Amino acid sequence: MRTQRLTAIVSSAVAFLFPLVATAQIQLITKDEASRPDGQFFNTRAITRGPSIQLASENDVTGAGFLFKVALEPKGGATIDTKSLRVEYLKDPVIDLTPRLLSHIHGNKLEVAQAKVPPGRHALRVTVKDSEGRQTSQIIQLQAR
């Protein structure tokens, strides 16, 4: 009886707190990171059999809180290797943002409900492999106001 009540209380607390945790704001890029010198990068295009990477949300954002969503589309019957996903901020030196985003990778998408960045232009490189080992990189530009 006592265990059942405790379980009910814990379940209620989790049900109440989960939406708050799920929508918590993530500091994607800090002011210190944004103030560093821009890195050199080249946005090349090539025909590839690797997965496609596409920004599935707006690139012109309000830095105080915005939806950041990246769609990952495998090709040729392969699947996305989510453990290979890397997101890097193209500064000098490059800043690996992947650890901040690991809990926001779900299947074939990376989705942060409330991302936060300082005002300015931000270049991110997203890299992912598929189950066949084919790798793709895509540079995503965010303009925050």
C-alpha positions as CSV (number, residue, x, y, z in Angstrom):
1,M,0.0,0.0,0.0
2,R,2.7,2.4,1.0
3,T,4.8,1.5,-2.1
4,Q,1.8,2.1,-4.4
5,R,1.3,5.6,-2.9
6,L,4.9,6.5,-3.3
7,T,4.8,5.2,-6.9
8,A,1.7,7.4,-7.5
9,I,3.4,10.4,-6.1
10,V,6.6,9.9,-8.1
11,S,4.6,9.3,-11.3
12,S,2.6,12.5,-10.7
13,A,5.8,14.5,-10.1
14,V,7.4,13.1,-13.3
15,A,4.3,13.9,-15.3
16,F,4.3,17.4,-14.0
17,L,8.0,18.1,-14.4
18,F,8.7,16.3,-17.7
19,P,7.1,19.1,-19.9
20,L,9.2,21.7,-18.0
21,V,12.4,19.7,-18.6
22,A,11.5,19.0,-22.2
23,T,11.0,22.7,-23.0
24,A,13.9,23.9,-21.0
25,Q,16.0,26.6,-22.8
26,I,19.4,25.4,-24.1
27,Q,22.2,27.9,-24.4
28,L,23.4,26.7,-27.8
29,I,26.1,29.4,-28.1
30,T,27.4,31.6,-25.3
31,K,28.4,35.3,-25.6
32,D,32.1,34.3,-25.0
33,E,32.0,31.8,-27.9
34,A,30.3,34.2,-30.2
35,S,33.0,36.9,-29.5
36,R,35.8,34.6,-30.8
37,P,37.2,35.1,-34.3
38,D,35.3,33.5,-37.1
39,G,36.9,30.3,-38.5
40,Q,37.7,29.7,-42.1
41,F,35.2,27.4,-43.8
42,F,34.1,26.5,-47.3
43,N,30.6,25.5,-48.1
44,T,31.1,23.0,-50.9
45,R,28.5,21.1,-52.8
46,A,28.9,17.6,-54.2
47,I,26.7,14.7,-55.2
48,T,26.8,12.2,-52.4
49,R,25.0,9.1,-51.5
50,G,25.3,10.0,-47.8
51,P,22.5,11.4,-45.8
52,S,21.0,14.8,-46.5
53,I,21.1,17.4,-43.7
54,Q,18.6,20.2,-43.8
55,L,17.6,23.0,-41.4
56,A,13.9,22.3,-40.8
57,S,13.4,25.5,-38.8
58,E,13.9,29.2,-39.6
59,N,17.5,30.5,-40.0
60,D,16.5,34.1,-39.1
61,V,15.8,33.7,-35.4
62,T,15.2,35.6,-32.2
63,G,18.3,34.8,-30.2
64,A,16.4,34.8,-26.9
65,G,14.5,31.6,-27.7
66,F,13.8,29.8,-30.9
67,L,13.1,26.3,-32.4
68,F,16.3,24.7,-33.7
69,K,15.5,21.7,-35.8
70,V,17.7,19.8,-38.2
71,A,16.3,16.9,-40.4
72,L,18.6,14.0,-41.3
73,E,17.4,12.0,-44.3
74,P,19.2,8.7,-45.1
75,K,19.4,7.4,-48.6
76,G,19.3,4.0,-50.3
77,G,17.7,2.1,-47.5
78,A,20.4,3.1,-45.0
79,T,19.6,4.4,-41.5
80,I,21.1,7.4,-39.7
81,D,24.0,6.6,-37.3
82,T,22.9,9.0,-34.5
83,K,26.2,8.4,-32.6
84,S,28.2,9.9,-35.4
85,L,26.2,13.2,-35.4
86,R,28.4,16.3,-34.7
87,V,27.5,19.9,-34.5
88,E,30.4,22.4,-34.5
89,Y,30.4,26.2,-34.2
90,L,32.8,27.5,-36.9
91,K,35.0,29.7,-34.8
92,D,38.8,29.8,-34.4
93,P,39.2,27.2,-32.9
94,V,36.1,25.2,-33.8
95,I,33.7,24.7,-30.8
96,D,32.0,21.3,-30.5
97,L,28.4,21.9,-29.5
98,T,27.5,18.2,-29.7
99,P,27.5,17.4,-26.0
100,R,24.9,20.2,-25.4
101,L,22.6,18.6,-28.0
102,L,22.9,14.8,-27.3
103,S,19.6,14.6,-25.4
104,H,17.8,16.4,-28.3
105,I,18.6,13.8,-31.0
106,H,15.5,11.7,-31.7
107,G,15.5,9.3,-34.7
108,N,16.2,11.3,-37.9
109,K,16.1,14.7,-36.3
110,L,17.8,17.0,-33.9
111,E,15.2,19.3,-32.3
112,V,15.7,21.9,-29.5
113,A,12.4,23.5,-28.6
114,Q,14.0,26.6,-27.0
115,A,17.6,27.3,-28.2
116,K,19.3,30.5,-27.2
117,V,22.2,32.3,-29.0
118,P,23.6,35.9,-28.8
119,P,22.7,38.3,-31.6
120,G,24.7,38.0,-34.8
121,R,25.5,35.6,-37.5
122,H,26.4,32.0,-36.5
123,A,27.8,29.3,-38.8
124,L,27.3,25.7,-37.7
125,R,28.7,22.6,-39.4
126,V,26.5,19.5,-39.0
127,T,28.1,16.2,-39.8
128,V,26.5,12.7,-39.8
129,K,27.1,9.2,-41.1
130,D,24.6,6.6,-42.2
131,S,24.7,2.9,-41.4
132,E,26.7,2.3,-44.6
133,G,29.5,4.6,-43.3
134,R,28.7,7.4,-45.8
135,Q,29.3,10.8,-44.3
136,T,27.8,14.2,-45.1
137,S,28.6,17.7,-43.8
138,Q,26.4,20.7,-44.2
139,I,27.0,24.3,-43.0
140,I,24.0,26.0,-41.5
141,Q,23.8,29.7,-41.0
142,L,21.7,31.3,-38.3
143,Q,21.1,35.0,-38.1
144,A,20.0,36.0,-34.6
145,R,18.5,39.3,-33.6
